[in-house]
Amino acid sequence: MPNGKRVSLAGTITKKPSQSNDPLAVSILNEVPQKQNRTTGISILDRTLGGGLPSGSVAYIHADATSMAEVFLFQFTQARKSYYFSNERRPVYVMHDIRNFGFKTDDITFVDIYSEYYISPHGEMVDNIGNEFVDAKIVEFTEYNLKKIMAEEEQDINIIFDSFSFYLNLNVNPGLIKRLINLIYEATKSINCLTFLYGLKDTHEKTLENEILKACDVIFDIDFDKNADKISNRLSIPKIRGRVPSIEMIRFKVGDGVQIDTTKDIA
């Protein structure tokens, strides 16, 4: 805060901006970008969402590990320039998979978290899992790259984390993860972009995971069902901040990208 003083934002609740005596409160309100619908790159999903996602949204893709939900991320990159934080695999392998679905990679800028964490300067694989010092440094490295993206001041972009489960599994103080999600949230709002966090179900400590889900503006909940004669992937969107969430259960399959079933017969 300016001059080290705590500044009250109460005026943002009780007064119109023009009536507030708090210049910081007025500045914050005036600087919030106007929300616009942004396409996801999946036209049928856009229609379900009422035209797309509100700009400035942080969306959490809460997925069963067997559902191939990463294909949503691949298709989201087709809508606009995307910064793709890859920490589960080398970017070259992710790029190969994106191209295998027939998608272009020209507008994807990879942030190689994987190599920073798992590969030594000499190109050797190292075991850093559970190393609290290294884990804290990878969070700082991620924050550094986020701040670089913010400095570019581009607006019509995606920021994609594949995956956010990587951070939730780090051996760090939970406060560091909360600081990271706060920076992601502020970056998304300040440049009015879309951010997608991919997280696996039934994997993390619930208290911290629930904090992340609470912070996010949108939740895509993806399940994988298997019975005697078929398998089924299902998507629901139980949360979309500022709008009434959809009550539909959307069935999809992975073919040439995400293929959404438009029938309405899901029980």
KASUL-V997061 format. One record per residue. RES is the residue in three letters. SS is DSSP state (h for helix, s for strand, l for the rest). PHI is phi in radians with two decimals (none if undefined). D_CENTER is the distance of its C-alpha to the mean C-alpha in Angstrom with 2 decimals. Layout:
BEGIN
RES | SS | PHI | D_CENTER
RES | SS | PHI | D_CENTER
END
This chain:
BEGIN
MET | l | none | 27.91
PRO | h | -1.01 | 30.84
ASN | h | 1.01 | 33.96
GLY | h | 1.27 | 32.37
LYS | l | -1.68 | 32.92
ARG | l | -1.40 | 30.76
VAL | l | -1.96 | 30.27
SER | l | -1.36 | 30.12
LEU | l | -1.86 | 27.85
ALA | l | -1.03 | 30.00
GLY | h | -1.08 | 31.17
THR | h | -1.26 | 27.88
ILE | h | -1.70 | 28.71
THR | h | -1.74 | 32.47
LYS | l | -2.33 | 33.19
LYS | l | -1.24 | 32.31
PRO | h | -0.90 | 31.04
SER | h | -1.20 | 34.47
GLN | h | -1.68 | 36.15
SER | l | -1.28 | 34.18
ASN | l | -1.60 | 36.04
ASP | l | -1.70 | 32.91
PRO | h | -1.09 | 32.00
LEU | h | -1.18 | 28.65
ALA | h | -1.08 | 27.65
VAL | h | -1.09 | 28.81
SER | h | -1.08 | 26.96
ILE | h | -1.09 | 23.59
LEU | h | -1.12 | 24.19
ASN | h | -1.22 | 25.42
GLU | h | -1.57 | 22.50
VAL | l | -1.20 | 19.74
PRO | l | -1.15 | 18.93
GLN | l | -1.26 | 19.93
LYS | l | -1.28 | 17.34
GLN | l | -2.30 | 17.68
ASN | s | -1.28 | 16.61
ARG | s | -2.03 | 14.41
THR | l | -1.13 | 14.98
THR | l | -1.48 | 12.47
GLY | l | 1.67 | 15.15
ILE | l | -2.12 | 16.41
SER | h | -1.08 | 19.36
ILE | h | -1.18 | 20.20
LEU | h | -1.13 | 16.75
ASP | h | -1.02 | 17.04
ARG | h | -1.13 | 20.42
THR | h | -1.10 | 19.27
LEU | l | -1.53 | 16.82
GLY | l | 1.38 | 19.76
GLY | l | 2.02 | 19.04
GLY | l | 2.29 | 15.27
LEU | s | -1.68 | 12.41
PRO | s | -1.12 | 13.46
SER | l | -1.05 | 12.64
GLY | l | 1.40 | 11.07
SER | s | -1.71 | 8.60
VAL | s | -1.76 | 5.42
ALA | s | -1.93 | 4.88
TYR | s | -1.85 | 5.33
ILE | s | -1.68 | 7.28
HIS | s | -1.67 | 10.27
ALA | s | -2.24 | 12.64
ASP | l | -1.13 | 16.16
ALA | l | -1.11 | 16.57
THR | l | -1.66 | 19.19
SER | l | -1.52 | 17.46
MET | l | 0.99 | 16.23
ALA | l | -1.15 | 12.84
GLU | h | -1.08 | 11.74
VAL | h | -1.13 | 13.92
PHE | h | -1.02 | 11.48
LEU | h | -1.04 | 9.32
PHE | h | -1.02 | 12.79
GLN | h | -1.29 | 13.82
PHE | h | -1.05 | 10.99
THR | l | -1.16 | 12.29
GLN | l | -1.38 | 15.62
ALA | l | -1.40 | 14.98
ARG | l | -2.98 | 14.85
LYS | s | -0.99 | 14.64
SER | s | -2.31 | 11.54
TYR | s | -1.73 | 10.93
TYR | s | -1.96 | 10.10
PHE | s | -1.43 | 10.01
SER | s | -1.84 | 12.24
ASN | l | -2.18 | 13.57
GLU | l | -1.64 | 14.99
ARG | l | -2.57 | 17.25
ARG | l | -1.09 | 18.91
PRO | h | -0.96 | 17.35
VAL | h | -1.09 | 20.66
TYR | h | -1.31 | 20.22
VAL | h | -1.13 | 16.76
MET | h | -1.05 | 18.39
HIS | h | -1.07 | 21.34
ASP | h | -1.16 | 19.49
ILE | h | -1.06 | 17.78
ARG | h | -1.19 | 21.32
ASN | h | -1.11 | 22.86
PHE | l | -1.51 | 21.19
GLY | l | 1.48 | 22.84
PHE | l | -1.63 | 19.85
LYS | l | -1.49 | 20.34
THR | l | -2.08 | 18.73
ASP | l | -1.09 | 20.49
ASP | l | -1.79 | 17.60
ILE | s | -1.90 | 15.24
THR | s | -1.89 | 15.46
PHE | s | -1.49 | 14.68
VAL | s | -1.89 | 14.21
ASP | s | -1.51 | 16.33
ILE | h | -1.23 | 15.37
TYR | h | -0.98 | 17.29
SER | h | -1.17 | 20.58
GLU | h | -1.08 | 20.38
TYR | h | -1.61 | 20.21
TYR | h | -1.80 | 22.38
ILE | s | -2.01 | 24.78
SER | l | -1.32 | 27.65
PRO | l | -1.02 | 28.96
HIS | l | -1.64 | 31.64
GLY | l | 1.49 | 29.32
GLU | l | -1.66 | 29.95
MET | s | -1.28 | 27.59
VAL | l | -2.15 | 27.45
ASP | l | -1.78 | 26.67
ASN | l | -1.80 | 24.59
ILE | l | -1.08 | 23.18
GLY | l | 1.55 | 24.11
ASN | l | -1.39 | 25.28
GLU | h | -1.08 | 24.29
PHE | h | -1.15 | 25.14
VAL | h | -1.13 | 23.20
ASP | h | -1.08 | 20.14
ALA | h | -1.14 | 20.31
LYS | h | -1.16 | 20.81
ILE | h | -1.24 | 17.69
VAL | h | -1.14 | 15.63
GLU | h | -1.10 | 17.81
PHE | h | -1.10 | 17.38
THR | h | -1.11 | 13.58
GLU | h | -1.09 | 14.29
TYR | h | -1.02 | 17.03
ASN | h | -1.24 | 15.00
LEU | h | -1.10 | 12.53
LYS | h | -1.15 | 15.81
LYS | h | -1.11 | 17.24
ILE | h | -1.12 | 14.61
MET | h | -1.05 | 15.33
ALA | h | -1.17 | 18.98
GLU | h | -1.24 | 18.87
GLU | l | 1.01 | 18.22
GLU | l | -1.37 | 16.90
GLN | l | -1.93 | 15.48
ASP | l | -1.50 | 14.89
ILE | s | -2.38 | 12.14
ASN | s | -1.91 | 8.68
ILE | s | -2.08 | 6.69
ILE | s | -2.17 | 5.38
PHE | s | -1.98 | 5.75
ASP | s | -2.12 | 8.51
SER | l | -2.24 | 8.76
PHE | l | -1.45 | 7.80
SER | h | -1.00 | 11.17
PHE | h | -0.91 | 12.85
TYR | h | -1.26 | 12.50
LEU | h | -1.19 | 13.55
ASN | l | -1.62 | 16.53
LEU | l | -1.23 | 17.75
ASN | l | -1.58 | 21.14
VAL | l | -2.35 | 20.46
ASN | l | -1.03 | 21.21
PRO | h | -0.94 | 18.54
GLY | h | -1.07 | 18.91
LEU | h | -1.17 | 17.29
ILE | h | -1.20 | 14.03
LYS | h | -1.14 | 14.33
ARG | h | -1.10 | 15.13
LEU | h | -1.11 | 12.07
ILE | h | -1.15 | 9.73
ASN | h | -1.13 | 12.31
LEU | h | -1.18 | 12.15
ILE | h | -1.03 | 8.44
TYR | h | -1.12 | 9.39
GLU | h | -1.13 | 12.62
ALA | h | -1.09 | 11.56
THR | h | -1.08 | 9.46
LYS | h | -1.23 | 12.56
SER | h | -1.20 | 15.12
ILE | h | -1.81 | 14.38
ASN | l | 1.03 | 13.37
CYS | l | -1.78 | 10.63
LEU | s | -1.97 | 7.54
THR | s | -2.16 | 4.04
PHE | s | -2.11 | 2.05
LEU | s | -1.93 | 2.69
TYR | s | -1.76 | 6.22
GLY | s | -2.28 | 8.97
LEU | s | -1.54 | 12.66
LYS | l | -1.31 | 15.02
ASP | l | 0.95 | 18.24
THR | l | -2.20 | 17.42
HIS | l | -2.03 | 16.80
GLU | l | -1.09 | 18.91
LYS | h | -1.16 | 18.43
THR | h | -1.07 | 18.92
LEU | h | -1.18 | 16.06
GLU | h | -1.06 | 13.68
ASN | h | -1.13 | 14.98
GLU | h | -1.09 | 14.40
ILE | h | -1.18 | 10.63
LEU | h | -1.08 | 10.83
LYS | h | -1.13 | 13.21
ALA | h | -1.23 | 11.24
CYS | l | -1.26 | 8.37
ASP | l | -1.44 | 9.81
VAL | s | -2.33 | 9.21
ILE | s | -2.19 | 9.63
PHE | s | -1.71 | 10.40
ASP | s | -1.83 | 13.09
ILE | s | -2.08 | 14.55
ASP | s | -2.06 | 18.03
PHE | s | -2.16 | 20.57
ASP | s | -1.99 | 24.24
LYS | s | -2.40 | 27.29
ASN | l | -2.25 | 30.87
ALA | l | -1.10 | 34.24
ASP | l | -2.07 | 33.89
LYS | l | -2.85 | 30.26
ILE | s | -2.00 | 26.62
SER | s | -2.54 | 24.04
ASN | s | -1.80 | 20.27
ARG | s | -2.28 | 19.25
LEU | s | -2.08 | 16.28
SER | s | -2.23 | 16.37
ILE | s | -2.20 | 14.36
PRO | s | -1.32 | 15.91
LYS | s | -2.46 | 14.02
ILE | s | -2.60 | 13.41
ARG | l | -1.05 | 14.45
GLY | l | 1.56 | 17.53
ARG | l | -2.39 | 18.46
VAL | l | -1.33 | 20.27
PRO | l | -1.19 | 18.04
SER | l | -1.25 | 19.39
ILE | l | -1.68 | 21.86
GLU | l | -1.37 | 21.91
MET | l | -1.72 | 21.12
ILE | s | -1.81 | 20.12
ARG | s | -1.63 | 21.55
PHE | s | -2.53 | 20.39
LYS | s | -2.36 | 21.45
VAL | s | -1.73 | 20.42
GLY | l | -2.30 | 23.01
ASP | l | -1.49 | 22.63
GLY | l | 1.56 | 18.90
VAL | s | -1.48 | 17.78
GLN | s | -1.98 | 20.99
ILE | s | -1.62 | 20.93
ASP | l | -1.40 | 24.20
THR | l | -1.58 | 25.53
THR | l | -1.26 | 28.20
LYS | l | -2.03 | 28.19
ASP | l | -1.81 | 29.92
ILE | l | -1.38 | 27.35
ALA | l | -1.32 | 29.05
END
